[in-house]
Amino acid sequence: MTSSTRAARTEFLGLPFDHLNQTETLEEIQRLAGTRKFAFVVTPNVDHVVRLHDLPRDASLWQIYRAADICVCDSQILRSLANASDIDLPLVTGSDLTRRVIEEASRAGTTATFAIVGGDQELLSELTRTYPTIRWTQQIPPMGVAKNVEAQREIAEFVEASDAQIVFFAIGSPQSEIVCSLIAERGKASGVGLCIGASLEFITGAKQRAPSFMQKLRAEWLFRLLSEPNRLWRRYLVQGPKIFLIWREWNNGRSTRTHVRS
């Protein structure tokens, strides 16, 4: 990332967010994809931030998020809390960003190579059918990548051999971020890794995204909870509400630090 973009980062809840909107993020991804160094993008939401705050501040996962080449906000709730702290935090939804990355490459007229880590064969088939001008490659790793060092190494080797301009990590968080950091540390790959969650499944229709009116009401989380209650109830009803306590403590600490400096 350029030094000018780095300078535009804003610290919120312990994370350095880039002050980039959706279009600017896309442009930065395209720029990074043209370099020979592997870069990666993280899109923190409430779930990510709560998980991080359950860890010590010197935990490796904190360092991974801080080392990301692009860090943008993927949560209406985080954005609203930032606004309450007089911080303008642009919203860059991972699903929309993923679609734009794919569609821009599809319209470019030149063959791009995109890699997928995760998903299933049906996902790959649907993307290949819908976007035939892109050359797709895929690896489907086993479950439990976060604690499987061998699986992490195999993913890294796959990405290095793929020579892909864009790599979509669809293995969930924090697995995606952990593997991206490993690939960057190995220094053998190029392109840009995007930690995208279920974004590809929304694009192919394998999962349904919340209707636009629920997105505008900042209730996309409710739609997802109702769609997958057995999988998501704990995330949204038990873990998620912790964000308000995290924000209050951070905001109070920020006010104290500002008062001391003045």
DRENFIDO-40754 format. One record per residue (C-alpha): x, y, z; residue number from 0; residue in one letter. Coordinates in steps of 0.05 Angstrom, whole numbers, plus 5000, padded with zeros to 4 digits. Last residue first. Layout:
N
> X Y Z NUM A
...
***
This chain:
262
> 4899 5371 5526 261 S
> 4937 5306 5523 260 R
> 4904 5280 5587 259 V
> 4834 5298 5562 258 H
> 4846 5263 5495 257 T
> 4871 5200 5531 256 R
> 4809 5200 5576 255 T
> 4762 5209 5518 254 S
> 4795 5152 5481 253 R
> 4789 5107 5542 252 G
> 4715 5123 5547 251 N
> 4707 5108 5473 250 N
> 4744 5042 5478 249 W
> 4704 5021 5539 248 E
> 4639 5040 5506 247 R
> 4658 5007 5440 246 W
> 4676 4941 5474 245 I
> 4612 4943 5514 244 L
> 4572 4954 5451 243 F
> 4610 4900 5413 242 I
> 4591 4848 5466 241 K
> 4523 4846 5432 240 P
> 4553 4801 5377 239 G
> 4576 4743 5420 238 Q
> 4510 4719 5449 237 V
> 4453 4736 5400 236 L
> 4490 4745 5334 235 Y
> 4546 4693 5338 234 R
> 4507 4645 5382 233 R
> 4447 4644 5336 232 W
> 4489 4635 5273 231 L
> 4493 4561 5257 230 R
> 4426 4537 5282 229 N
> 4391 4601 5260 228 P
> 4413 4600 5187 227 E
> 4364 4643 5147 226 S
> 4334 4678 5208 225 L
> 4404 4696 5232 224 L
> 4424 4719 5162 223 R
> 4363 4764 5157 222 F
> 4376 4792 5226 221 L
> 4449 4808 5209 220 W
> 4425 4846 5148 219 E
> 4387 4891 5195 218 A
> 4422 4957 5182 217 R
> 4356 4987 5160 216 L
> 4387 5000 5091 215 K
> 4409 4927 5088 214 Q
> 4339 4906 5107 213 M
> 4310 4948 5050 212 F
> 4361 4919 5001 211 S
> 4340 4848 5012 210 P
> 4386 4805 5054 209 A
> 4432 4759 5015 208 R
> 4410 4690 4993 207 Q
> 4459 4633 4994 206 K
> 4477 4587 4936 205 A
> 4457 4645 4891 204 G
> 4523 4648 4854 203 T
> 4540 4717 4879 202 I
> 4516 4704 4950 201 F
> 4557 4640 4953 200 E
> 4618 4680 4929 199 L
> 4609 4730 4986 198 S
> 4604 4677 5041 197 A
> 4667 4697 5078 196 G
> 4710 4743 5035 195 I
> 4782 4746 5059 194 C
> 4812 4775 4996 193 L
> 4882 4755 4975 192 G
> 4918 4798 4924 191 V
> 4968 4777 4872 190 G
> 5039 4750 4881 189 S
> 5066 4689 4917 188 A
> 5134 4668 4942 187 K
> 5144 4715 5002 186 G
> 5133 4663 5055 185 R
> 5109 4718 5103 184 E
> 5055 4740 5055 183 A
> 5030 4668 5048 182 I
> 5029 4660 5123 181 L
> 4990 4724 5133 180 S
> 4939 4702 5082 179 C
> 4933 4635 5117 178 V
> 4917 4668 5184 177 I
> 4868 4717 5153 176 E
> 4828 4662 5119 175 S
> 4826 4617 5180 174 Q
> 4802 4674 5225 173 P
> 4750 4677 5195 172 S
> 4717 4635 5142 171 G
> 4743 4588 5090 170 I
> 4724 4628 5028 169 A
> 4792 4659 5013 168 F
> 4786 4690 4944 167 F
> 4853 4696 4909 166 V
> 4862 4751 4857 165 I
> 4918 4760 4806 164 Q
> 4930 4685 4806 163 A
> 4999 4654 4796 162 D
> 4967 4588 4817 161 S
> 5032 4557 4842 160 A
> 5040 4605 4900 159 E
> 4967 4600 4918 158 V
> 4970 4524 4919 157 F
> 5035 4525 4960 156 E
> 5002 4570 5012 155 A
> 4941 4526 5015 154 I
> 4985 4464 5026 153 E
> 5023 4500 5081 152 R
> 4959 4519 5117 151 Q
> 4934 4448 5111 150 A
> 4998 4423 5143 149 E
> 4993 4473 5200 148 V
> 4922 4451 5218 147 N
> 4898 4495 5275 146 K
> 4863 4550 5235 145 A
> 4850 4501 5178 144 V
> 4798 4463 5218 143 G
> 4759 4433 5160 142 M
> 4797 4405 5101 141 P
> 4820 4448 5042 140 P
> 4783 4455 4976 139 I
> 4831 4485 4925 138 Q
> 4806 4522 4864 137 Q
> 4825 4550 4796 136 T
> 4785 4597 4753 135 W
> 4805 4628 4687 134 R
> 4761 4689 4677 133 I
> 4727 4700 4609 132 T
> 4675 4648 4627 131 P
> 4643 4689 4683 130 Y
> 4575 4658 4695 129 T
> 4592 4587 4675 128 R
> 4660 4587 4710 127 T
> 4628 4617 4772 126 L
> 4573 4564 4772 125 E
> 4622 4507 4763 124 S
> 4668 4532 4818 123 L
> 4611 4538 4868 122 L
> 4586 4468 4849 121 E
> 4655 4440 4861 120 Q
> 4655 4465 4933 119 D
> 4675 4527 4971 118 G
> 4745 4538 4998 117 G
> 4807 4572 4971 116 V
> 4788 4603 4904 115 I
> 4836 4627 4852 114 A
> 4827 4680 4798 113 F
> 4867 4682 4733 112 T
> 4851 4740 4686 111 A
> 4838 4734 4612 110 T
> 4835 4801 4577 109 T
> 4772 4837 4555 108 G
> 4765 4878 4618 107 A
> 4692 4863 4628 106 R
> 4703 4799 4668 105 S
> 4757 4832 4709 104 A
> 4710 4889 4729 103 E
> 4655 4838 4743 102 E
> 4698 4797 4789 101 I
> 4726 4854 4830 100 V
> 4657 4886 4832 99 R
> 4624 4823 4858 98 R
> 4676 4815 4913 97 T
> 4668 4888 4934 96 L
> 4593 4881 4938 95 D
> 4598 4819 4982 94 S
> 4654 4849 5025 93 G
> 4614 4911 5042 92 T
> 4658 4973 5043 91 V
> 4628 5023 5092 90 L
> 4669 5087 5101 89 P
> 4687 5104 5174 88 L
> 4676 5177 5191 87 D
> 4695 5181 5264 86 I
> 4656 5227 5310 85 D
> 4652 5172 5364 84 S
> 4578 5161 5348 83 A
> 4600 5157 5275 82 N
> 4647 5100 5294 81 A
> 4589 5064 5328 80 L
> 4547 5072 5266 79 S
> 4603 5046 5221 78 R
> 4614 4987 5267 77 L
> 4539 4971 5263 76 I
> 4536 4979 5187 75 Q
> 4592 4928 5182 74 S
> 4645 4913 5130 73 D
> 4697 4965 5151 72 C
> 4762 4967 5111 71 V
> 4833 4941 5124 70 C
> 4879 4939 5063 69 I
> 4951 4916 5063 68 D
> 4939 4874 5125 67 A
> 4993 4879 5178 66 A
> 4945 4906 5232 65 R
> 4897 4848 5220 64 Y
> 4954 4797 5226 63 I
> 4983 4831 5288 62 Q
> 4916 4825 5324 61 W
> 4914 4751 5305 60 L
> 4983 4741 5334 59 S
> 4961 4760 5404 58 A
> 4995 4823 5432 57 D
> 4928 4856 5450 56 R
> 4907 4795 5489 55 P
> 4848 4759 5458 54 L
> 4773 4765 5470 53 D
> 4778 4834 5437 52 H
> 4798 4800 5372 51 L
> 4737 4756 5372 50 R
> 4691 4815 5385 49 V
> 4724 4853 5327 48 V
> 4717 4796 5278 47 H
> 4644 4783 5295 46 D
> 4627 4857 5290 45 V
> 4656 4862 5220 44 N
> 4727 4869 5196 43 P
> 4742 4869 5121 42 T
> 4813 4844 5112 41 V
> 4852 4850 5047 40 V
> 4917 4816 5029 39 F
> 4980 4830 4990 38 A
> 5027 4783 4954 37 F
> 5085 4819 4921 36 K
> 5097 4818 4846 35 R
> 5054 4879 4833 34 T
> 4994 4885 4786 33 G
> 4945 4857 4836 32 A
> 4965 4914 4883 31 L
> 4939 4965 4834 30 R
> 4874 4928 4823 29 Q
> 4864 4921 4898 28 I
> 4876 4996 4906 27 E
> 4825 5012 4852 26 E
> 4773 4967 4885 25 L
> 4785 5000 4952 24 T
> 4777 5069 4921 23 E
> 4711 5047 4890 22 T
> 4683 5019 4955 21 Q
> 4705 5078 4998 20 N
> 4774 5083 5028 19 L
> 4795 5113 5096 18 H
> 4836 5052 5114 17 D
> 4819 5023 5182 16 F
> 4875 5012 5234 15 P
> 4844 4967 5287 14 L
> 4843 4978 5362 13 G
> 4769 4995 5368 12 L
> 4779 5049 5314 11 F
> 4846 5075 5289 10 E
> 4841 5114 5224 9 T
> 4886 5102 5165 8 R
> 4898 5159 5115 7 A
> 4973 5159 5126 6 A
> 4976 5087 5100 5 R
> 4941 5110 5037 4 T
> 4994 5164 5025 3 S
> 5049 5114 5040 2 S
> 5024 5069 4984 1 T
> 5000 5000 5000 0 M
***
